[in-house]
Amino acid sequence: MQATQMQYDAVIAGAGPVGLFLSCELALAGCSVLVLERDADPDSPFKHLPFGIRGLSAPAIDALYRRGLLGELEVPRRLKNPFGGGSTQAGRAPRQAGHFAGIGFQAERIDASRWPWRLPGSPPASLIAEMAELEIVLARRAQALGVAIRRGYAVSGIAQDADGVDVQAGALQVRARWLVGCDGARSSVRKLCGFDFAGTDPEFTGYSARVELADPSLPGPGRQLTPRGMVFQSQPGYLAIQEFDGGAGHDGTPVTRERLQEVLRRVSGSDLTVTTLHAASTWTDRARQATRYRQGRVLLAGDAAHIHAPLGGQGLNLGIGDAMNLGWKLAATMKGTAAAGLLDTYEAERHPIGGKVLDWSRAQVVLMRPDPASRALRAIVEDLMDTADGATYMAGRVWGVETHYDLGDDHPLIGRSAPDFEFADGSRLGQHMHDGRAILLDFSGDATTQGQAAAYGLAFKHVKAQAREDFGLRALLIRPDGFIAAAWDL
C-alpha cells in the first residue's frame, strides 16, 4: 500500500456506539479522529424499537452520565424499564428486576446495602435505550467535537510501521498514528491484521422477526421453552426463536416467510402459519475473544474484540466500557503524557472483563438447552435466585455494579467506579467529569495530597469539596474513565 501524508491521530473503523463513543473520548482530549463506516446508510429496522431495544447497565450509564450524554437520550425517559430494581411496596406483587437465561430475579430480594458506593441520587443501575437513538446522539456529539465521519467506506487494506498505519477503504487512502477496529463481529480490521479469535462454536440459531400470523393469539405472550429450544413473543408479531441446531441456520442466506414458518413450527411444536414476514435476522451463541487487543498501532474494541450471544444485553455495555477505558489511555499516549506502559493496561483491564461476559453468556446457554440435565440445573438456579444472596449476586453481575479492576491495592474503593458524591453546593461528581479529565477529589485540604497524587502519573484537576457522604476519606484520585486509581483515608 502506498503511504499518504499523515492526516489523523486516529482512524476508527466502525460508526456504531462503541466507535462513536471512542471517537468522542479522543476528540475531547484534542486528538484528530476519522471514523470510517462500511454502511452508507446507518438506518436499519433492527436498530429501532422494539428490535433495537438495549438494556444499559451501570458502567455504560455512568459513562454517558459523566460525559453529559445521558440527558440527551429521550427513550430512557419515555420507556418504563421493566427491570428497574428497587423495593416492592407492601401488598403488591413481586417485581422482576432482571433475568438470567430467562429466569427472573425479584427486586425485593436484592440487598443494595452490599454496594455502599452506589450513593442515593446516583444514576440508575439499569435503563432501557434504543440503538438508533444512541448512534444519533453519539454521532451528533462526535461531529460537534470535530470528528470526521465517512460512511460507505469499508476498510480493505492495512499496513503499519513504527510511526503509523496506512488504511485503505475503497478509493480512500489515509494515514494515521493509530487504528482502532470497532467494526463489529465480522471485523475487517481484526481479520486483516490476523488477530487470533479464540472461543467456542454455537449451539443454537437465534431468529428475530416481525411477522403477521394467521392466528394472532398464538404462540402466546412471553417466553416458552420447548423440546427444540425457545419461542419468545415480546409483543404481538415480534418473535425471538432459538433452535438448538448447532448454529446451522445462521448461514448468511435470507430468511424467507416459508423458512421462518418452518422453523417456528418445528421449535414451537404447533401448526402456526406466518402470513406475512416484515423483517427477520439470525444470530448465534458463538463466543469468541481476541487473544490480544493490540498489535503494534492497531487495537480492537467492542464486538471486534469479543462476541457472544445477546442474552441479557451485555454486548453493548461491554463495548462502551472498552471505549471508556481505551479513550483516555490512547489520547494520553498520543499526547506524550502517558505513564510508561499505560496503553498496555487497556488489554490487562478489559480482557478479563470480556472473558467473564463470555462465560456469563455460555452459562445461560447451558440453562436453556432443551435436555433433562439442563432443565434440572435450571430448577436449582431458580431456587437460588429466589434468595437474597442469589438475587443480589445476579443483580450485581447483570447491572455491572460489581465491575472492578485489579490495580494492585486492597483498598475497597480502588479499581471501582467512583461514587457519585453530592457536594455541599448541590453539584455531583459526574457533573465535574464532562471534560474527560482526571480528578483529585480533596475532602481535607491536606497540603501533602497533591504530591502523593502526582506520583501516579495522571494529569489531574484539583477539586476541593465537602460531600454529604465521604466514607471517611481524605482524598480520591479518579481516572478520566471514572474509576478510582488511589484513595487516602483520614
N, C-alpha and C positions, 0 to 999 in steps of 0.2 A: 504494500500500500504506500502510495506517495504521501509523505508528510506535508501538512499545510501549516500556515502560521498559527501559533497558539492563540486561541480565541477565548477560551473559558477556563476558569479554575476547575470546574467540574461539569461533566456531562452525566446526566441521569437518564437511563433507559427506562421508560415506563411512566405514564401520567395517571396512574391510579393513586389512591390515597397515600400509599407509602412513598412513592416517588415525589408526589407533590408536597407532602409534609416535609420530606428531607430537603427538597429544594428551598422551602421557606426557611428552614433552620440555617442552611448555608448562606442564603441571601441576607438573612437577618444579621449574620456576622460579617457582612460586607464582601462575600465571595460572588464572583460572576458565575451564573449557572445556566445551562441549556438543558431542557427536558425534551427528549425525543420519544414520541408515542407512535406505535405501529399503526393504530386505527385512525383513519382520517376523521371519523365521526365518533365522539366519545359516548354518544347516547345508545342505550340498549334497554329493552323492556325488562331485562333481568337486573338492571340497576335501580329500577323504580319499584315502589311498593306494589304488591306485597313481596315479590321475588327479591327486591333489593333491600329488604329489611335486614338490619345488622344490630346485634347486641354489643354495645360498648361496655367494657369493664373498666375498673378504677384506673389502671395505668394510662389507658388511652384517653379517658375522660379528663384525668388530671393534666395530661399533655396538652389537650385542646384548651383547657381552662387556663393553664399557665401561659399560653400564648395569646389569650384573648379571643380565641376562636369558638369556644363553646357557646357563647351567647349569640353567635351568628347562625346557629343551626335552629331551624324552625320545627323540624319534625319531632325532635325530642320533647318539645313543649306541647305539640299538638296530639301526639300519640301517648296514651297511657301505657306505662311499662308494666306488662303482666307479671314481671319478676322484680318488683320494686323493693322487696325486702321490708324491713321494719317489723313492728309488733302487730299482732292481731287483736282487735278490740274484743272485749268480753261479749259473748253472745253471738259472735259472727263465725262463719265457717273458716277453717284454716286457710291461709293464703299461700299459694305456691310462690317461692322466692327464686326459683331456678330449677334446673334439672341436670341430670347426668344420665346419658343413654335413655332419655325419656322418662326417667324416674324422678319425680319431683321431690324437692325438699321444702319444708314449710317454714314460713317466716318466724312463727312464734317459737320455733326450736333453736333459732340462731342466737348465740351468746356474743353480741357485739363487744362486750367488755374485754374480750380477748384481743381486741385491736385498739388499744388505748390511743394510738397515734392517729386514728381516724376521728378527728375532733368534731363536735357538733357544729353544724353550719358548713361543713366541707361539701364539695360537690358529691352527688350520689355515687354509689359504687357500681351502679349499672343503669344504662339508659338504652332506649330504642332509637336507632338512627336509620337513615336511608343512604345507600351507596351513592346514588346520583347527587343528592344534596351535599354529601361530604366532598365529592370531587369538585362540584361547582364552587363551594366555599373555599376550598384549598387552592384551586386554580386562580380564583379572584385575588386571594392574599398573595400567592406567588407572583402574579403579574404586577401587583401593586409594589412588591419589593424589587422588581426589576428582572425577574426570572423570564427567560425566553422559552416559550413552549411551541414546539413544532410538531404538528400532527400529520400522520400519514408517512412517517419515516421509521421503518424498521431497521434496527442495527443488523448489518450483514457482514461487517468485517471489523476486526480489532487487531491493532499492532501496538505494543507498548515497548518503551525503552526506559532508561533510568530517569528520564526527565518528564515523561508524559505518555499520553495514549492517543493514537490516531484512530478515529472512529469513522467507519463508512456506514451510511444509512441512505440507501437508494442513491440518488445523484448528489447527496450532500456528503461532504467530507470535512471533518473538523478535528482539531487537536485540542486536548485539554490536559490539565495536570493530573486529573483523576477521573475515573469512570466508575459509576455505581449502577449495577444491574438491579432494577426494581421492576423487571418486566415479566413477572408472573411465573406460574408453574412451568411453562414451556420456555423459560428464559433463553433467549438467543445469546445473551452475554455469558451466562453460565456454560452453555454448550460450546460457544466459540472459544472460550478460554480453557475448556477442558476441566472444569471443576468436577471432582468426584461427588456423585449424588447418591448416597447410600441409604438403604432402608428396606422396607417390606412391600410386597406386591398386594394388590387389592383383594378383598374377599367378596365385595358386592359392587353392583352398579346402582347408582342413585339416579332418579329421574325427577326433575322439577318441571311441572307442566300446568298450563292453564287450558282447561277443557270445558266443553259442554257435554253433559251426559243425558242419555235418553230418560233415565230416572234420576232427577236431581237429588232425591232423598238418599241415594246410595253414593259412595260406600259409607256414609255417615260422617259426623264430625270427629275430629281428634285423631289419636294415634291407635292403630290396630296392628298388633303383632300376629303374624300368620305363620304356617309351616314353611313358607318360602321366603319370608322377610317381613316387610312392614309397609303399610299404607297410611299416610297421614294427610288429612284434609284440614288445612288451616282455616279456610272459609270456602263457601260454595264455589266449586270449579277450580280451586287451586290445590294441586296434589303434589305430594312428595312420595316417591315409591323407592323402596330398597329391595333389590333382588340379589340374593347371595349366589351369584353366578361366577365368582372369581374375577369380576370386572369385565366379562366378555362383552357386555352391552355398550361399554364405553369405547367404541371402535372408530369414532370420528364420522360415522355416517349420519345423515339427517334422521331425526326421529319423526316418522310419519304417523298419521292418525291410526293406521292399521297396526303398526308396530306397537304403539303405546297401548292400544286396546288389548293386544295380545299379552303384553307384559302385565297390565292391570288385572286382567282375568286370571293369569297364571299365579300372580302373587296373592291376590285377594281371595281366590277360590270361588269367585262369583261370576255370573254371566253378565258382566257390565258392558254397556255399549257406549262408546265415545262417538258422539255425533259430529263434534267439531273440535279440532285442535288449533288453538290460537298461538301457542308458543311452547317450546319444550327444549330442555338441555339435559345432558348427562354429566355425571361426576362419579368419583370412586373414593374409596378409603385408602388409596395408595399413600404411604407415609415415608417420605424421604427427606434427607437433610444433607446439605453440602458439608463435607467433612472439614472444609476450611471456608471462612467467609472472606478471605482476602488472598489474592495472588498479585504480588507487586503493587501496581497502581490501580488494580481493579478489585472492587468489593461487591458483595451481594447483600441484599436486604429484602425482607418480605417473602412472598411466595417464591421468588427466585432462589432463596436460601433454604426454604423448608416448605413442604406441602403435606397435607393430611386431610382427612375427611372434615367437612364443615360442621361436624357435630358439636353443638354448644357454642358456635360462633367465635372460636378462639383465633382464627387466622388473621383477621383484620387487626385485632388488638395486638397480636404478636408482632405484626409488621410495623404498626405505629410505634411500638416500643423499640424496635430496631432503629427506626428513623430518628427517634428522640435521643437514643443512646449514641448513634453514629454522628449525628449532625454536628454537635459542638466539638467532638474529638477530631473530625476531619477538618472542620473550619480552623481549629487551633493549629493543626498540622500544616495547613496551607499558609496560615499567617505567621508561622515560625514561633508561636508562643507555647506550643505543646511541650509538656514534660517528656523526657525520654520514654519511649515505649507506650505513650498514651493511646495511639491508634490501635495497638495490639490488644488493648483491653476491650475493644468492641467485640471481637470474637470471644475473648475469655469470659466476658459477662453475658453475652447474648446466646452463644451456642448452647450452654447448659439449659437456659430458659426454653429455647426451641426444642431441645431434646425432651424436656418434661412435657411440653404440649403434645408432641408426637405420641408419647406414651399414654397421655391422657386420652387422646383420640383412639389409640389401639385398645385401651381398656374398655371404652364404650362399645367398640365393635364386638368384643368378646361377649358382653352382656346382651347384645342384640342378635347374636346368632340364633337361628331357629332350631336349636337342638336341646335335648333334655338337660344336658350338663349346664349349658348357659342359662336355661330357664331356672334351674335350681340355684345357681350362683346369683342370679338376678333377684330371687326372692330373699336371699340373705342380705344383699346390698340394700334392698328396700327397707328391711328391718333396721339395719344400721343407720340409714339416712333418716329414720324416724326418731332418732335420739338427738339430744343436744350436741353431743360430741360429733356425731356424723354430719348433722346439718351444718354445724359451724365449720367443720373441715371442708365440706363441699362448697359452702359459700365463699370461704377464703380462697379456694382454688379457682372457682368459676368467676368470681368478681376480681380476682387478681390482687386482693389486698395483702396477700402473703408474699408478693414478689419481693425478692431480697437478693442483693449482690454480695458475694463474699469479698469484702475489702480488707480482710486480714485483721479485723478488730472485733472483739466480742461485745462491744457496747450495743445495747439492744436497738438503738436507732441507726447506727452506722450501716449503710448499704440499703436502707429502706427509703421509701418515698417520704419526703418531709411532711410533717403535719401542716395543715393549712391554718397556721396560727392567726388568731384575731388580735389585732393590736389596739392599743388604747385609743387611737384616733378613728377606729372603726374599720380601717382597711384590713385586708387579709394578705397572707404571704403570696398567694397566687397572683394577686394584682401587682406585686412588685417584680414578677418574673417575665413580664411581657417582652422585655428587651433581650431575653435569652442569655443574660449574664449570670455568672456565679454570684452567690451572696454570702457574705459573712454576716450572719444574724447575731447581733451582740445584745444580750439581755442585761449585762452587768456593767459595761463600760470599762472593763479591766484593760489597762494600757498594754498588757502583755499579749492580748489575744491576737492582734493583727500580726505580730511577728510569728506567733505559733502557726497561724493560718497560712502565712506566706510560704512556709516550708512545704506545703502540699502542691505548689506549682500551678495554682489556679489564679487567673486574673479575676479578682472579685470586686464587687462594690460593697462598701461597709454600711450596713443598715443597723442603726441603734434603735431599739424599740422595747416597749414593755408589752407583754402578751397576757391575755386573760388566763392562759394555761401555758406554763413554760417548762413543765416536767422537771423542775429543779436544775435547769441547765444554765451555764454561764454563757455559752455561745454555741452556734452550729455553723459549719461550713457546708453550704448547699451547692451542689454542682449545677450547671446550666440545665440539665435534664430533670432537676428537682430531687435527685437522690442525695442523701447525706454522706459527705466524704469524711467529716470529722465532727466530733462532739466533745464539749468540755462541760463537765458537771461543776456545780458550785462547790 
